[in-house]
Amino acid sequence: MQKYSIFSLARNALTRHENWREAWRSPDPKPEYDVIIVGGGGHGLATAYYLAKEHGVTNVAVVEKGWLGGGNTGRNTTIVRSNYLWDESAGLYEHSLKLWEGLSQALNFNVMFSQRGVLNLAHNLHDLRELSRRVNANRLNGVDSEILSTDEVKAFCPLIDCSPDIRYPVLGASLQRRGGVARHDAVAWGFARAADALGVDIIQNCEVTGFQRTEGRVEGIETTRGIIKAKKVGVVAAGHSSVIAAMAGFRLPIESHPLQALVSEPVKPILDTVVMSNAVHAYISQSDKGEMVIGAGIDGYISYSQRGGFDVVEDTLQAVVELFPTLSRLRMLRQWGGIVDVCPDASPIIGKTPVDGLFINCGWGTGGFKATPGSGNVFAHTIAHDEPHPLNAAFSLDRFSSGALVDEHGAAAVAH
């Protein structure tokens, strides 16, 4: 068996995998679908999967202007947690975390979800009080969370410099043990393969250029591959949501900013948790390949750039070295940026739009990856039933006119 496996690997390497079966089909678009999902990232693919799996809506197309998972799904730092402050947020993110815990089995695809814990550090009295407030709110909502002392932080993550004479001494932390990381590409691939198996058409290199509407109702989309009719359209185009909304004739209360991240050269396993610090302003984890995955906050300017400014990189690395002086001689391997849509209250928009039959899922800011399965699950319910799932009812577009905001700026920590 071992010899056969080695031979198979060598044979497929020499043939450049030409005879491998595709994980999902690449069909031409049909003239009409029951539902079209605009955006082939994790949220869009998850929406299509749950539409077919839970609601029996299989005549679905996912249209993506580039390649599958080539947007923010492939440009993030893969952190998963649910310890948000407000009841509405905690309910939605905890729903997502529970789906994460069974996602590999549900999709029959290893998404490499690793519950290694997420530490949020406190460096002053205000940090401690704020973390205690959030931990207590989490517990009231049934979300696991706890406060650690400085000694407990050191015991949980020995690599952190917890000496009292550093610039930002570690006074404690909150810990969500069920939090962790996952493989972003695998999430997109898993949802794509599972949705395809249920009959969903995944159409890549198909850019939306406009909408077909009659008397205020959407009837289809205009694309670079022609007009595609649909009874309903769901938009999940993170980074370009306002552009798509403008095509449909309405405005969104969002701004688009670059969000950077970078990874180091690989080293042996030394960090087995996720560490975040708002005051020092950085977060870090170690990938399964040994790279240190590092990030911080959004760039201050509005842009559709996928690079960002080097001043953010410099400030972020200064913060990381402050907490982890043993990493000071690591060389950075690569840097990238995503485009994040940020709402005024740092919470997403999930629901109906002013155009009948057109639904939108956007504004996740820097917290979109962790919400992937939960977002797709509730958005699919909203599209299928023409009314919100109880968990996303509070995240409707009209909250910006009613004033019922869900302000998660504090609980978003650094950028997550």
Secondary structure as a PSIPRED ss2 file (coil, helix, strand):
# PSIPRED VFORMAT (PSIPRED V4.0)

   1 M C   1.000  0.000  0.000
   2 Q H   0.000  1.000  0.000
   3 K H   0.000  1.000  0.000
   4 Y H   0.000  1.000  0.000
   5 S H   0.000  1.000  0.000
   6 I H   0.000  1.000  0.000
   7 F H   0.000  1.000  0.000
   8 S H   0.000  1.000  0.000
   9 L H   0.000  1.000  0.000
  10 A H   0.000  1.000  0.000
  11 R H   0.000  1.000  0.000
  12 N H   0.000  1.000  0.000
  13 A H   0.000  1.000  0.000
  14 L H   0.000  1.000  0.000
  15 T C   1.000  0.000  0.000
  16 R C   1.000  0.000  0.000
  17 H C   1.000  0.000  0.000
  18 E C   1.000  0.000  0.000
  19 N C   1.000  0.000  0.000
  20 W C   1.000  0.000  0.000
  21 R C   1.000  0.000  0.000
  22 E C   1.000  0.000  0.000
  23 A C   1.000  0.000  0.000
  24 W C   1.000  0.000  0.000
  25 R C   1.000  0.000  0.000
  26 S C   1.000  0.000  0.000
  27 P C   1.000  0.000  0.000
  28 D C   1.000  0.000  0.000
  29 P C   1.000  0.000  0.000
  30 K C   1.000  0.000  0.000
  31 P C   1.000  0.000  0.000
  32 E E   0.000  0.000  1.000
  33 Y E   0.000  0.000  1.000
  34 D E   0.000  0.000  1.000
  35 V E   0.000  0.000  1.000
  36 I E   0.000  0.000  1.000
  37 I E   0.000  0.000  1.000
  38 V E   0.000  0.000  1.000
  39 G C   1.000  0.000  0.000
  40 G C   1.000  0.000  0.000
  41 G C   1.000  0.000  0.000
  42 G H   0.000  1.000  0.000
  43 H H   0.000  1.000  0.000
  44 G H   0.000  1.000  0.000
  45 L H   0.000  1.000  0.000
  46 A H   0.000  1.000  0.000
  47 T H   0.000  1.000  0.000
  48 A H   0.000  1.000  0.000
  49 Y H   0.000  1.000  0.000
  50 Y H   0.000  1.000  0.000
  51 L H   0.000  1.000  0.000
  52 A H   0.000  1.000  0.000
  53 K H   0.000  1.000  0.000
  54 E H   0.000  1.000  0.000
  55 H H   0.000  1.000  0.000
  56 G C   1.000  0.000  0.000
  57 V C   1.000  0.000  0.000
  58 T C   1.000  0.000  0.000
  59 N C   1.000  0.000  0.000
  60 V E   0.000  0.000  1.000
  61 A E   0.000  0.000  1.000
  62 V E   0.000  0.000  1.000
  63 V E   0.000  0.000  1.000
  64 E C   1.000  0.000  0.000
  65 K C   1.000  0.000  0.000
  66 G C   1.000  0.000  0.000
  67 W C   1.000  0.000  0.000
  68 L C   1.000  0.000  0.000
  69 G C   1.000  0.000  0.000
  70 G C   1.000  0.000  0.000
  71 G C   1.000  0.000  0.000
  72 N H   0.000  1.000  0.000
  73 T H   0.000  1.000  0.000
  74 G H   0.000  1.000  0.000
  75 R C   1.000  0.000  0.000
  76 N C   1.000  0.000  0.000
  77 T C   1.000  0.000  0.000
  78 T C   1.000  0.000  0.000
  79 I E   0.000  0.000  1.000
  80 V E   0.000  0.000  1.000
  81 R C   1.000  0.000  0.000
  82 S C   1.000  0.000  0.000
  83 N C   1.000  0.000  0.000
  84 Y C   1.000  0.000  0.000
  85 L C   1.000  0.000  0.000
  86 W C   1.000  0.000  0.000
  87 D H   0.000  1.000  0.000
  88 E H   0.000  1.000  0.000
  89 S H   0.000  1.000  0.000
  90 A H   0.000  1.000  0.000
  91 G H   0.000  1.000  0.000
  92 L H   0.000  1.000  0.000
  93 Y H   0.000  1.000  0.000
  94 E H   0.000  1.000  0.000
  95 H H   0.000  1.000  0.000
  96 S H   0.000  1.000  0.000
  97 L H   0.000  1.000  0.000
  98 K H   0.000  1.000  0.000
  99 L H   0.000  1.000  0.000
 100 W H   0.000  1.000  0.000
 101 E H   0.000  1.000  0.000
 102 G C   1.000  0.000  0.000
 103 L H   0.000  1.000  0.000
 104 S H   0.000  1.000  0.000
 105 Q H   0.000  1.000  0.000
 106 A H   0.000  1.000  0.000
 107 L H   0.000  1.000  0.000
 108 N C   1.000  0.000  0.000
 109 F C   1.000  0.000  0.000
 110 N C   1.000  0.000  0.000
 111 V C   1.000  0.000  0.000
 112 M C   1.000  0.000  0.000
 113 F C   1.000  0.000  0.000
 114 S E   0.000  0.000  1.000
 115 Q C   1.000  0.000  0.000
 116 R C   1.000  0.000  0.000
 117 G C   1.000  0.000  0.000
 118 V E   0.000  0.000  1.000
 119 L E   0.000  0.000  1.000
 120 N E   0.000  0.000  1.000
 121 L E   0.000  0.000  1.000
 122 A E   0.000  0.000  1.000
 123 H C   1.000  0.000  0.000
 124 N C   1.000  0.000  0.000
 125 L H   0.000  1.000  0.000
 126 H H   0.000  1.000  0.000
 127 D H   0.000  1.000  0.000
 128 L H   0.000  1.000  0.000
 129 R H   0.000  1.000  0.000
 130 E H   0.000  1.000  0.000
 131 L H   0.000  1.000  0.000
 132 S H   0.000  1.000  0.000
 133 R H   0.000  1.000  0.000
 134 R H   0.000  1.000  0.000
 135 V H   0.000  1.000  0.000
 136 N H   0.000  1.000  0.000
 137 A H   0.000  1.000  0.000
 138 N H   0.000  1.000  0.000
 139 R H   0.000  1.000  0.000
 140 L H   0.000  1.000  0.000
 141 N C   1.000  0.000  0.000
 142 G C   1.000  0.000  0.000
 143 V C   1.000  0.000  0.000
 144 D C   1.000  0.000  0.000
 145 S C   1.000  0.000  0.000
 146 E E   0.000  0.000  1.000
 147 I E   0.000  0.000  1.000
 148 L E   0.000  0.000  1.000
 149 S C   1.000  0.000  0.000
 150 T H   0.000  1.000  0.000
 151 D H   0.000  1.000  0.000
 152 E H   0.000  1.000  0.000
 153 V H   0.000  1.000  0.000
 154 K H   0.000  1.000  0.000
 155 A H   0.000  1.000  0.000
 156 F H   0.000  1.000  0.000
 157 C C   1.000  0.000  0.000
 158 P C   1.000  0.000  0.000
 159 L C   1.000  0.000  0.000
 160 I C   1.000  0.000  0.000
 161 D C   1.000  0.000  0.000
 162 C C   1.000  0.000  0.000
 163 S C   1.000  0.000  0.000
 164 P C   1.000  0.000  0.000
 165 D C   1.000  0.000  0.000
 166 I C   1.000  0.000  0.000
 167 R C   1.000  0.000  0.000
 168 Y C   1.000  0.000  0.000
 169 P C   1.000  0.000  0.000
 170 V C   1.000  0.000  0.000
 171 L C   1.000  0.000  0.000
 172 G E   0.000  0.000  1.000
 173 A E   0.000  0.000  1.000
 174 S E   0.000  0.000  1.000
 175 L E   0.000  0.000  1.000
 176 Q E   0.000  0.000  1.000
 177 R C   1.000  0.000  0.000
 178 R C   1.000  0.000  0.000
 179 G C   1.000  0.000  0.000
 180 G E   0.000  0.000  1.000
 181 V E   0.000  0.000  1.000
 182 A C   1.000  0.000  0.000
 183 R C   1.000  0.000  0.000
 184 H H   0.000  1.000  0.000
 185 D H   0.000  1.000  0.000
 186 A H   0.000  1.000  0.000
 187 V H   0.000  1.000  0.000
 188 A H   0.000  1.000  0.000
 189 W H   0.000  1.000  0.000
 190 G H   0.000  1.000  0.000
 191 F H   0.000  1.000  0.000
 192 A H   0.000  1.000  0.000
 193 R H   0.000  1.000  0.000
 194 A H   0.000  1.000  0.000
 195 A H   0.000  1.000  0.000
 196 D H   0.000  1.000  0.000
 197 A H   0.000  1.000  0.000
 198 L C   1.000  0.000  0.000
 199 G C   1.000  0.000  0.000
 200 V C   1.000  0.000  0.000
 201 D E   0.000  0.000  1.000
 202 I E   0.000  0.000  1.000
 203 I E   0.000  0.000  1.000
 204 Q C   1.000  0.000  0.000
 205 N C   1.000  0.000  0.000
 206 C C   1.000  0.000  0.000
 207 E C   1.000  0.000  0.000
 208 V E   0.000  0.000  1.000
 209 T E   0.000  0.000  1.000
 210 G E   0.000  0.000  1.000
 211 F E   0.000  0.000  1.000
 212 Q E   0.000  0.000  1.000
 213 R E   0.000  0.000  1.000
 214 T E   0.000  0.000  1.000
 215 E C   1.000  0.000  0.000
 216 G C   1.000  0.000  0.000
 217 R E   0.000  0.000  1.000
 218 V E   0.000  0.000  1.000
 219 E E   0.000  0.000  1.000
 220 G E   0.000  0.000  1.000
 221 I E   0.000  0.000  1.000
 222 E E   0.000  0.000  1.000
 223 T E   0.000  0.000  1.000
 224 T C   1.000  0.000  0.000
 225 R C   1.000  0.000  0.000
 226 G E   0.000  0.000  1.000
 227 I E   0.000  0.000  1.000
 228 I E   0.000  0.000  1.000
 229 K E   0.000  0.000  1.000
 230 A E   0.000  0.000  1.000
 231 K E   0.000  0.000  1.000
 232 K E   0.000  0.000  1.000
 233 V E   0.000  0.000  1.000
 234 G E   0.000  0.000  1.000
 235 V E   0.000  0.000  1.000
 236 V C   1.000  0.000  0.000
 237 A C   1.000  0.000  0.000
 238 A C   1.000  0.000  0.000
 239 G C   1.000  0.000  0.000
 240 H C   1.000  0.000  0.000
 241 S H   0.000  1.000  0.000
 242 S H   0.000  1.000  0.000
 243 V H   0.000  1.000  0.000
 244 I H   0.000  1.000  0.000
 245 A H   0.000  1.000  0.000
 246 A H   0.000  1.000  0.000
 247 M H   0.000  1.000  0.000
 248 A H   0.000  1.000  0.000
 249 G C   1.000  0.000  0.000
 250 F C   1.000  0.000  0.000
 251 R C   1.000  0.000  0.000
 252 L C   1.000  0.000  0.000
 253 P C   1.000  0.000  0.000
 254 I C   1.000  0.000  0.000
 255 E E   0.000  0.000  1.000
 256 S E   0.000  0.000  1.000
 257 H E   0.000  0.000  1.000
 258 P E   0.000  0.000  1.000
 259 L E   0.000  0.000  1.000
 260 Q E   0.000  0.000  1.000
 261 A E   0.000  0.000  1.000
 262 L E   0.000  0.000  1.000
 263 V E   0.000  0.000  1.000
 264 S E   0.000  0.000  1.000
 265 E C   1.000  0.000  0.000
 266 P C   1.000  0.000  0.000
 267 V C   1.000  0.000  0.000
 268 K C   1.000  0.000  0.000
 269 P C   1.000  0.000  0.000
 270 I C   1.000  0.000  0.000
 271 L C   1.000  0.000  0.000
 272 D C   1.000  0.000  0.000
 273 T C   1.000  0.000  0.000
 274 V E   0.000  0.000  1.000
 275 V E   0.000  0.000  1.000
 276 M E   0.000  0.000  1.000
 277 S E   0.000  0.000  1.000
 278 N C   1.000  0.000  0.000
 279 A C   1.000  0.000  0.000
 280 V C   1.000  0.000  0.000
 281 H C   1.000  0.000  0.000
 282 A E   0.000  0.000  1.000
 283 Y E   0.000  0.000  1.000
 284 I E   0.000  0.000  1.000
 285 S E   0.000  0.000  1.000
 286 Q E   0.000  0.000  1.000
 287 S C   1.000  0.000  0.000
 288 D C   1.000  0.000  0.000
 289 K C   1.000  0.000  0.000
 290 G C   1.000  0.000  0.000
 291 E C   1.000  0.000  0.000
 292 M E   0.000  0.000  1.000
 293 V E   0.000  0.000  1.000
 294 I E   0.000  0.000  1.000
 295 G E   0.000  0.000  1.000
 296 A E   0.000  0.000  1.000
 297 G E   0.000  0.000  1.000
 298 I E   0.000  0.000  1.000
 299 D C   1.000  0.000  0.000
 300 G C   1.000  0.000  0.000
 301 Y C   1.000  0.000  0.000
 302 I C   1.000  0.000  0.000
 303 S C   1.000  0.000  0.000
 304 Y C   1.000  0.000  0.000
 305 S C   1.000  0.000  0.000
 306 Q C   1.000  0.000  0.000
 307 R C   1.000  0.000  0.000
 308 G C   1.000  0.000  0.000
 309 G C   1.000  0.000  0.000
 310 F H   0.000  1.000  0.000
 311 D H   0.000  1.000  0.000
 312 V H   0.000  1.000  0.000
 313 V H   0.000  1.000  0.000
 314 E H   0.000  1.000  0.000
 315 D H   0.000  1.000  0.000
 316 T H   0.000  1.000  0.000
 317 L H   0.000  1.000  0.000
 318 Q H   0.000  1.000  0.000
 319 A H   0.000  1.000  0.000
 320 V H   0.000  1.000  0.000
 321 V H   0.000  1.000  0.000
 322 E H   0.000  1.000  0.000
 323 L H   0.000  1.000  0.000
 324 F C   1.000  0.000  0.000
 325 P H   0.000  1.000  0.000
 326 T H   0.000  1.000  0.000
 327 L H   0.000  1.000  0.000
 328 S C   1.000  0.000  0.000
 329 R C   1.000  0.000  0.000
 330 L C   1.000  0.000  0.000
 331 R C   1.000  0.000  0.000
 332 M E   0.000  0.000  1.000
 333 L E   0.000  0.000  1.000
 334 R E   0.000  0.000  1.000
 335 Q E   0.000  0.000  1.000
 336 W E   0.000  0.000  1.000
 337 G E   0.000  0.000  1.000
 338 G E   0.000  0.000  1.000
 339 I E   0.000  0.000  1.000
 340 V E   0.000  0.000  1.000
 341 D E   0.000  0.000  1.000
 342 V E   0.000  0.000  1.000
 343 C C   1.000  0.000  0.000
 344 P C   1.000  0.000  0.000
 345 D C   1.000  0.000  0.000
 346 A C   1.000  0.000  0.000
 347 S C   1.000  0.000  0.000
 348 P C   1.000  0.000  0.000
 349 I E   0.000  0.000  1.000
 350 I E   0.000  0.000  1.000
 351 G E   0.000  0.000  1.000
 352 K E   0.000  0.000  1.000
 353 T C   1.000  0.000  0.000
 354 P C   1.000  0.000  0.000
 355 V C   1.000  0.000  0.000
 356 D E   0.000  0.000  1.000
 357 G C   1.000  0.000  0.000
 358 L E   0.000  0.000  1.000
 359 F E   0.000  0.000  1.000
 360 I E   0.000  0.000  1.000
 361 N E   0.000  0.000  1.000
 362 C E   0.000  0.000  1.000
 363 G C   1.000  0.000  0.000
 364 W E   0.000  0.000  1.000
 365 G C   1.000  0.000  0.000
 366 T C   1.000  0.000  0.000
 367 G C   1.000  0.000  0.000
 368 G C   1.000  0.000  0.000
 369 F H   0.000  1.000  0.000
 370 K H   0.000  1.000  0.000
 371 A H   0.000  1.000  0.000
 372 T H   0.000  1.000  0.000
 373 P H   0.000  1.000  0.000
 374 G H   0.000  1.000  0.000
 375 S H   0.000  1.000  0.000
 376 G H   0.000  1.000  0.000
 377 N H   0.000  1.000  0.000
 378 V H   0.000  1.000  0.000
 379 F H   0.000  1.000  0.000
 380 A H   0.000  1.000  0.000
 381 H H   0.000  1.000  0.000
 382 T H   0.000  1.000  0.000
 383 I H   0.000  1.000  0.000
 384 A H   0.000  1.000  0.000
 385 H H   0.000  1.000  0.000
 386 D C   1.000  0.000  0.000
 387 E C   1.000  0.000  0.000
 388 P C   1.000  0.000  0.000
 389 H C   1.000  0.000  0.000
 390 P C   1.000  0.000  0.000
 391 L C   1.000  0.000  0.000
 392 N C   1.000  0.000  0.000
 393 A H   0.000  1.000  0.000
 394 A H   0.000  1.000  0.000
 395 F H   0.000  1.000  0.000
 396 S C   1.000  0.000  0.000
 397 L C   1.000  0.000  0.000
 398 D C   1.000  0.000  0.000
 399 R H   0.000  1.000  0.000
 400 F H   0.000  1.000  0.000
 401 S H   0.000  1.000  0.000
 402 S H   0.000  1.000  0.000
 403 G C   1.000  0.000  0.000
 404 A C   1.000  0.000  0.000
 405 L C   1.000  0.000  0.000
 406 V C   1.000  0.000  0.000
 407 D C   1.000  0.000  0.000
 408 E C   1.000  0.000  0.000
 409 H C   1.000  0.000  0.000
 410 G C   1.000  0.000  0.000
 411 A C   1.000  0.000  0.000
 412 A C   1.000  0.000  0.000
 413 A C   1.000  0.000  0.000
 414 V C   1.000  0.000  0.000
 415 A C   1.000  0.000  0.000
 416 H C   1.000  0.000  0.000
